Amino acid sequence: MSEKIQAAVMGCGHIGAHAANAVLLAPDMELVGVVDLCETLPEIERRFPGVPAAERIEDLPKKPAVAILGLPTRAVERIAPCLLAEGINTVDCFDMHGDPFLHLRQTLDSAARAGGTTAVMCSGVDPGVSTMVRALFEIWAPTGLTHVTYGPGMSMGHTVAAKSYPGVRDALSITRPGDPGFHKREVYLEQLPRMADLLEAHV
């Protein structure tokens, strides 16, 4: 077998953890590190023994050939261009259509050309696998109407977005099927306790 692809995972949440496991299972890849926030590093080291964990990709013992970005969508726009310019290929699961997608494509294209690297965009579900399946059906039946029904299931992008608001301890966004071509979303929030409430509880 030729030399293994040196891969690192950035962001070890739901997507990143599964990406790390997939790299460990791939016979042609080597997981050279996981990058995440400082407070999560002990848990990452426990979950992936023997795999280096760091806050920054440059702190890993080996420079990866590719970084798999299990990051919030908006973080991809900021981090991927820097990695590409530094000579690290990227794979992301950016999940926005339309103008944000086109803007990211232009940004990553410029950075990849400058760094002599490659960016694989939108390799998640939608855009991603769902987009390709939808395109196949539209090729197969070009004069028909193609409707996509999502759920029920967790919407990871919307869950991450809901968690980002100040005062939110935890959040969950669930997508449920609606009318053909439409879907409904339920968002559940766990609020951080207010300081006044904590003080009152201990009086």
C-alpha positions in Angstrom: 0.0 0.0 0.0 1.2 3.5 -0.8 1.9 6.0 2.0 -1.2 6.7 4.1 -3.0 10.1 3.9 -2.2 12.1 7.0 -5.5 13.5 8.2 -6.6 15.7 11.2 -10.1 16.4 12.4 -10.9 20.0 13.5 -13.9 20.1 15.8 -14.8 17.0 17.8 -18.6 17.4 18.2 -21.1 15.0 16.6 -19.8 15.2 13.1 -16.1 15.5 14.0 -16.1 12.5 16.3 -17.7 10.3 13.6 -15.2 11.7 11.1 -12.3 10.7 13.4 -13.7 7.2 13.8 -14.0 6.9 10.0 -10.4 7.9 9.5 -9.3 5.3 12.1 -11.2 2.7 10.1 -9.8 3.7 6.7 -6.9 1.5 5.6 -5.4 4.3 3.5 -5.5 7.0 6.1 -3.8 7.9 9.4 -5.4 10.1 12.1 -2.5 12.4 13.1 -4.6 14.6 15.5 -7.8 16.1 16.7 -8.1 19.9 17.2 -10.7 21.3 19.5 -11.2 23.7 22.4 -8.9 23.4 25.4 -11.7 22.2 27.8 -12.5 19.2 25.5 -9.0 17.9 25.1 -9.0 15.5 28.1 -12.2 13.9 26.8 -10.8 13.6 23.3 -7.6 11.9 24.6 -9.8 9.5 26.6 -12.0 8.7 23.6 -9.1 8.4 21.1 -6.2 7.0 23.0 -2.8 7.5 21.3 -4.2 10.3 19.0 -2.6 13.7 19.6 -5.1 16.4 20.7 -4.4 20.1 20.5 -6.0 23.5 20.4 -4.3 24.5 17.2 -3.5 22.5 14.1 0.1 23.8 14.1 0.5 22.3 17.6 0.1 18.7 16.3 3.3 16.6 16.1 2.7 16.0 12.4 1.4 18.5 9.8 -1.6 16.8 8.2 -2.1 16.7 4.5 -5.9 17.2 4.9 -8.1 18.7 7.6 -11.6 17.4 8.0 -13.7 20.3 9.3 -16.4 19.3 11.8 -17.0 22.9 12.6 -20.0 25.2 12.6 -20.8 26.4 9.1 -19.8 30.0 9.8 -16.4 28.9 11.2 -15.6 27.1 7.9 -15.7 30.5 6.1 -13.0 31.8 8.5 -10.8 28.8 9.0 -10.7 26.8 5.8 -9.0 29.6 3.7 -6.2 29.9 6.2 -5.5 26.1 6.1 -5.6 26.0 2.4 -3.1 28.9 2.1 -0.8 27.0 4.5 -0.7 23.9 2.3 -3.4 21.8 4.0 -6.2 20.4 2.0 -9.7 20.7 3.5 -13.0 18.8 3.5 -16.0 20.6 5.0 -19.7 20.1 5.5 -20.8 23.7 4.9 -24.6 23.5 4.9 -25.9 26.7 3.2 -27.3 27.1 -0.3 -27.4 30.1 -2.7 -25.2 33.2 -2.3 -23.3 31.9 0.9 -22.4 28.7 -1.0 -21.2 30.7 -4.1 -19.2 33.1 -1.9 -17.5 30.3 0.0 -16.6 28.6 -3.3 -15.0 31.8 -4.6 -13.1 32.3 -1.3 -11.8 28.7 -1.1 -10.9 28.6 -4.8 -8.6 31.6 -4.4 -7.0 30.3 -1.2 -6.5 26.8 -2.7 -4.9 28.2 -5.8 -2.6 30.3 -3.7 -1.6 27.3 -1.5 -1.5 24.6 -4.2 -4.2 22.7 -2.3 -7.7 21.3 -2.8 -10.9 22.1 -1.0 -13.8 19.6 -1.0 -16.9 21.7 -0.2 -20.3 20.8 1.2 -19.6 17.1 1.7 -22.3 16.7 4.4 -26.0 16.0 3.8 -27.6 19.1 2.3 -25.7 20.5 0.3 -24.0 17.1 -0.1 -25.3 13.6 -0.4 -29.0 14.8 -0.5 -28.1 17.2 -3.3 -26.6 14.5 -5.4 -29.5 12.1 -4.9 -31.9 14.9 -5.8 -29.9 15.6 -9.0 -29.9 11.9 -10.0 -33.7 11.8 -9.7 -34.0 15.0 -11.8 -31.8 13.5 -14.5 -33.9 10.3 -14.4 -37.2 12.2 -14.6 -36.4 15.6 -16.0 -40.0 16.7 -16.6 -41.3 15.7 -13.2 -41.4 17.5 -9.8 -38.8 16.5 -7.3 -39.8 17.0 -3.6 -37.4 16.4 -0.7 -38.9 15.5 2.7 -36.6 15.7 5.7 -36.9 14.1 9.1 -37.8 13.3 11.6 -34.3 13.8 12.9 -31.8 16.2 14.4 -30.8 19.2 12.4 -27.2 19.6 13.4 -26.6 23.0 11.7 -29.6 24.6 13.3 -28.8 22.9 16.7 -25.3 24.5 16.6 -26.8 27.9 15.7 -29.3 27.7 18.5 -26.5 26.8 21.0 -24.5 29.9 20.0 -26.8 32.4 21.6 -25.8 34.0 24.9 -27.7 32.5 27.8 -28.3 29.1 26.2 -26.8 26.1 28.0 -27.9 23.5 25.5 -30.2 23.2 22.4 -31.8 20.7 20.1 -33.4 21.4 16.7 -35.5 18.6 15.2 -36.7 18.6 11.6 -40.1 17.0 11.0 -41.8 16.2 7.6 -44.4 18.8 6.5 -46.3 19.2 3.2 -44.5 17.8 0.1 -41.4 19.9 -0.5 -41.6 21.5 3.0 -40.6 20.6 6.5 -41.2 21.8 10.0 -38.6 22.5 12.7 -38.9 22.3 16.5 -36.3 24.0 18.6 -35.8 23.1 22.3 -33.6 25.3 24.5 -32.1 24.9 27.9 -31.4 28.3 29.4 -28.5 29.1 31.6 -29.6 30.0 35.2 -29.5 33.7 35.8 -27.2 34.9 38.5 -30.1 36.5 40.4 -31.9 33.2 40.5 -28.8 31.4 41.8 -28.3 33.9 44.5 -32.0 33.7 45.5 -31.8 29.9 45.6 -28.9 30.1 48.1 -30.4 32.7 50.4 
